[in-house]
């Protein structure tokens, strides 16, 4: 159990470090955070980087076959947004699949509807999804399982973006609910 916990903590630390390094590098190179993209939402409609502009956003990268981190994060994010009420009404939430081979729009729609109608699912052609995830500094890696299937290691933090689509911060996996809500309140107020 300690090895699993240690591994999860290392993965979270590497993911956060990668996000901060990527954000810092992009800010000082003049490039915007995240590259332009054209993908598909869970209703089968086109979605672009413009969805992350005009209002603050919380963006989480994961996959629907995820056994623990993804459902926990989406459940908590939905709860935080509900708890904020009108104070957080302008925050948009997104769940981007890093497993687009399995996560079709229909599967994403069914999965996300279990958590909240405020979260929009994003998927698409694998190469386009992976280019988008990379531009946001997201780590992911396909890991084969003993039964011939696979799972994915991935960044376990929620990205917070201001209304210009710029990096505003993160909510780490397992972060205290009070700290997470406080970050979302700051995002809503200043985003």
N, C-alpha and C positions, 0 to 999 in steps of 0.2 A: 504494500500500500504506500509506503514512504517513497519507493522508487517512482510510482505513478504520480504521486503528488509533486515530487521533485521535478519529474519530466514535464508536467503541466506548468509548473512555475517557470521553468527554463523556457518553454515554448512561449508563454505569455511575455516574459522579459525580452526575448529575442524579437517577438512581434512588435512590442512597443518601441524597442530600440530602433528597429527597422523603420517604423512609421516616423519617428522623430528625425532620424537621419535623412529619410526621403523628403520630409517636409522642409527641413533646414536646407538641404541641397537645392530643392526647387525654389524656395524663397530667395536664395542668394544667386540663382542662375537666371532669374527673371521669368521662369516658367510657372504657369498656374498649377495649383495642386490638382492632380487628376487630369488626364487627357480627355479630349472630346471622344464621345462614344455614341454609337447607335445600337441599342439592344432591344429587348422585348420585355414588357411587363407581364405580370401573371394573367392578364386578360387578353394577351396576344397582341397588344398595341405597341407601337414603337415608343421607346423612351430614350432620351439623350441626356447629356450632361446639364442641359437647361433645367431639368427637374431639380437639380441641386442649387439653383439660383433663385433669388427672389424671396426666399424664406429660409430659416435655419433648418438643418437636416441632421438626422442621426442615421448613419449607414453602417450596417453589419454585414460582413462577408462570411458565408457558411454554406451548409448543404442540408438537404432534407433528410438524408439518411444518418445524420449526426446523432449519436446516442445520448449526449448529455449537454455539451456546451451550447449548441445552437438552440435547442428548445428552451433551455434555462434562460439564455440571454433574451430570446424573443418574448418569453413570458414576463421576465423582469422589465424589459423595455416597455411593453404594453402597460404594465402596472404603473411604471413611473409616469408615463404620459397621461394615464387616467388620473393619477394622484395630483398632477399639476393642474388639471381642469382647464379653465379659461386662460390661466397664466401660460400654459404650454400649447395652446390651440394652434399656433402657427408652425410648430415644429413638425416637419415631415419625416417619416421613418421609412427606411428602405432595407430590404434583405436581398443581397446579391449572392447568387449561387456560384460557388467555385467548383461545382460539379454539374456543368450544363449538359453533359451527356445523359444524365439521368433526370435532371431537374427541368422538365418541360414546363411551359407556362401553366398547363392544367395541373400538374403535380404541385407546382409552387402555389397556385391559387388554393388548392385543397389544404395544403400544409399551413399556409399563412392564415387562412380563415379560422384555424384553431386558436389563434392568438389575438388577433385584432384586425379590425377593418381600417386601422390607421397605418398599417405597414404595407408597403408596396413591394412586391417581389420583382426581382430583375434576373433575367437569364438571357440566353441567346446562343449564337454560334460560338463554340469553344474558343477559337483563336481570338475573337473579339472580346469575350468575357475575360480571358486571361490577360489581354493587353490592358483592359480597363483596370483589373485588379492590380496589375503591376504598376500602373501609373499612380495608384493610390498607396503604394508601398505595402501591399498585402502579401504575406507569405502563405503559400499553400503547397502541399506535396501529397501526391497519391501514394498510399501505403497499402500493399497487398495484405490480405488476411489469409489465415490458414485454410479457410474454406473455398479459396479461389476467387473471392470477391475482393473488394477494396474499401478502404476508408480514407479519410483525408485529415492530415494535420493542417491547421490553418491559424492565422492570426485570430485571437479570441477577444479582441477589443472592439467596442463600438466607436466609430469615428464620428466626431462632431464637426459639422461644417457651418460656417456663418452664412448669411444670406447672399454673399458673393461667391460662395462655393469654396472658400478658403478654409484651411485646417484651423479648428478652434480648440481642439483637445480630444481626449478619449475617455471612455468609461471602460475600465479594465474588467475582465471577467472576475467575478467574485468580489468586486468593490462593494463597499458598504452602501446600502440603499440610501442613507442620508447623503453621502458624498455624491452618489449618482444623481439624485434629485437636485442637489445644489448645482451641479454642473449643468444640468438641463435648464434650470432656472436662469443661470447666467447666460446660457446660449439663447434662451427665449428673449431675455432682456437686451442683450447686446448683439444678437445675431442678425 
